[in-house]
């Protein structure tokens, strides 16, 4: 079933910075998709437009029957609740424990109070860090912190999980463990979209790979390999 559809999506930042140009694509419910490309190619812009954190200059974003351009100011926060988001600039609250970070996410999205404790405990078990519930962010390893961020994104039971460079600060072993965990979560029925620079990881995972270059969609393939679509647009000429 079609879950996400982009129609001629264009984003221009003032005065004349073209972030995305006429991007059209469809993502089915339950898919696992990698977004690849060099820094500044449009991946993060794509994710912000998709989750309603930004508005397109032209074109349309449709998610589960909702067009973001037609949402009222009141509807936007409820629309965003369909997404669980892990971004580098959305770190854990340093003055709160892992459990309290998840509880705050539940509170911020107005989840039933009676559901919070059970949902938090269940999510911490899902990501494999129930023993870290009372720990503060500075007491976590890099891999544990990444799992805690993932738990915070999942605790509100989103339909779509967005991860923007989730393995950027992890070693290869922790990166692989995290992506295997995300793969398991995807198998539960959650649509997963991951923006990543990790060529080896993207290639090994053998998922759908969407490639951007200079704001344009230049590759889209199942069981994809990073940077190999359309003759590898990232290869430097000799």
C-alpha positions in Angstrom: 0.0 0.0 0.0 1.3 3.5 -0.9 2.3 5.3 2.2 4.4 8.3 0.9 4.2 10.0 -2.4 6.1 13.1 -3.5 4.9 14.9 -6.6 7.4 17.3 -8.3 8.8 18.4 -5.0 11.0 21.5 -5.1 12.5 23.4 -2.2 14.4 26.7 -2.7 16.0 28.5 0.2 16.3 32.3 0.0 17.6 33.9 -2.1 18.5 31.2 -4.7 19.7 28.0 -3.0 18.1 25.0 -4.7 17.9 22.2 -2.2 15.5 19.9 -4.1 14.4 20.0 -7.7 11.2 18.3 -9.0 11.5 15.1 -7.0 8.8 12.5 -7.5 8.8 9.1 -5.9 6.6 6.7 -3.9 7.4 4.7 -0.8 5.2 1.7 0.2 4.0 0.9 3.7 6.6 -1.2 5.5 9.5 -0.4 3.2 13.1 0.2 4.4 14.7 2.9 2.3 18.2 4.5 2.4 18.8 8.0 1.2 22.4 8.6 0.0 24.5 11.3 -1.6 27.1 13.8 -0.6 26.6 16.5 2.0 24.3 19.2 0.7 22.7 17.0 -1.9 19.2 17.4 -0.4 18.8 14.4 2.0 18.1 16.3 5.1 15.8 18.7 3.3 13.9 15.7 2.0 13.4 14.4 5.5 12.3 17.8 6.9 9.7 18.3 4.1 8.4 14.7 4.7 8.0 15.2 8.4 6.4 18.6 8.2 9.4 20.4 9.7 9.6 22.6 6.6 7.3 23.5 3.7 8.0 22.9 0.0 8.4 25.8 -2.5 6.3 23.8 -5.0 5.0 20.3 -5.5 3.3 18.1 -3.0 4.1 15.7 -0.1 1.4 13.1 0.6 1.7 10.8 3.6 -1.1 8.4 4.5 -3.6 10.4 2.6 -2.5 13.8 4.1 -1.0 16.5 1.9 1.3 18.6 4.0 0.5 21.8 2.1 -3.1 21.5 3.0 -2.6 21.0 6.8 -3.8 23.8 9.1 -1.6 25.2 11.8 -3.6 23.2 14.3 -3.2 19.9 12.3 0.6 20.0 11.9 1.5 18.8 15.4 -0.8 15.8 15.0 0.5 15.0 11.6 4.1 14.9 13.0 3.1 12.3 15.5 3.1 9.8 12.7 6.9 10.1 12.7 9.6 8.9 15.0 12.7 11.0 14.3 16.4 10.5 15.1 18.5 13.6 14.1 21.9 14.8 15.2 20.5 18.1 16.4 17.8 16.4 18.5 20.0 14.8 21.2 18.9 13.4 24.6 18.1 15.9 27.3 21.2 15.9 29.4 19.6 16.7 32.7 17.2 13.7 32.5 17.7 9.9 32.6 17.0 7.7 29.7 13.6 6.8 31.2 12.8 10.5 31.8 13.7 11.3 28.2 11.2 8.7 26.9 8.6 9.9 29.4 9.0 13.4 28.2 8.4 12.3 24.6 5.1 10.6 25.8 4.1 13.8 27.6 4.9 16.1 24.7 2.7 14.1 22.4 -0.1 13.9 24.9 -0.1 10.2 25.3 -2.4 8.7 28.0 -0.7 8.8 31.4 -1.6 5.2 32.1 0.2 4.0 29.0 3.5 5.8 29.7 5.2 3.4 32.1 4.3 0.2 30.2 5.2 1.8 26.8 8.6 3.1 28.1 9.6 -0.3 29.6 8.5 -2.1 26.5 10.5 0.2 24.2 13.7 0.0 26.3 13.5 -3.8 26.0 12.9 -3.6 22.3 16.1 -1.6 21.8 18.1 -3.7 24.2 18.9 -1.2 27.0 16.4 -1.8 29.9 19.3 -1.7 32.4 20.1 1.9 31.3 16.8 3.3 32.2 18.1 5.3 35.2 21.3 6.4 33.5 22.0 9.9 32.3 23.2 10.6 28.8 26.9 11.2 29.9 26.9 7.7 31.4 26.1 5.9 28.1 28.5 4.6 25.5 28.0 5.8 21.9 26.1 2.7 20.9 23.9 2.9 24.0 23.1 6.6 23.4 22.2 5.8 19.8 19.8 3.1 21.1 18.3 5.5 23.6 17.7 8.0 20.8 16.0 5.3 18.8 13.9 4.3 21.8 12.7 7.9 22.2 11.7 8.0 18.6 9.8 4.7 18.9 8.1 5.2 22.3 5.2 7.1 20.9 4.4 4.2 18.4 5.1 6.1 15.1 4.1 4.7 11.7 7.2 6.0 10.0 10.7 6.0 11.5 13.2 8.6 10.1 16.9 8.4 10.9 19.3 11.2 9.7 22.9 9.9 9.8 22.3 7.6 12.9 25.7 5.9 12.7 27.8 9.0 12.1 29.5 8.9 15.5 29.7 5.1 15.9 32.4 2.6 15.1 31.7 -0.1 12.5 30.6 -2.7 15.1 28.1 -0.4 16.8 26.8 0.9 13.5 26.1 -2.7 12.3 24.4 -3.6 15.6 22.2 -0.5 15.4 21.2 -1.1 11.7 20.3 -4.7 12.5 18.1 -3.5 15.3 16.4 -1.0 12.9 15.9 -3.8 10.4 14.1 -5.9 13.1 11.9 -2.9 13.9 11.1 -2.5 10.2 10.0 -6.1 10.2 7.4 -5.2 12.8 5.7 -3.1 10.1 7.2 0.3 10.6 8.3 2.2 7.5 12.0 3.1 7.8 13.8 5.9 6.0 17.6 6.3 6.8 19.8 9.1 5.4 23.4 7.7 5.5 26.9 8.4 4.3 28.1 4.9 5.3 28.8 3.3 1.9 29.7 -0.2 3.2 26.7 -0.4 5.6 24.2 0.7 2.9 25.6 -1.8 0.4 25.6 -4.7 2.9 22.0 -4.0 4.0 20.7 -4.6 0.5 17.7 -2.3 0.9 16.1 0.2 -1.5 18.6 3.0 -2.1 17.5 6.4 -3.3 20.4 8.7 -4.4 20.5 12.4 -4.6 23.0 14.7 -6.3 22.8 18.5 -6.3 19.1 18.4 -5.2 18.0 16.0 -7.9 16.9 12.3 -7.7 19.6 10.5 -9.7 19.1 6.9 -8.6 16.5 4.6 -7.1 17.0 0.8 -6.9 16.0 -2.2 -4.9 18.9 -4.1 -3.2 20.9 -1.0 -4.1 24.6 -0.2 -3.7 25.7 3.2 -2.5 26.7 5.5 -5.3 26.4 2.9 -8.2 23.1 4.2 -9.7 23.4 5.8 -13.1 27.1 5.4 -13.3 28.0 6.6 -9.8 27.3 10.3 -9.7 29.8 10.7 -6.9 32.8 9.4 -8.7 35.3 12.2 -9.2 36.7 12.6 -12.8 40.4 11.8 -13.2 
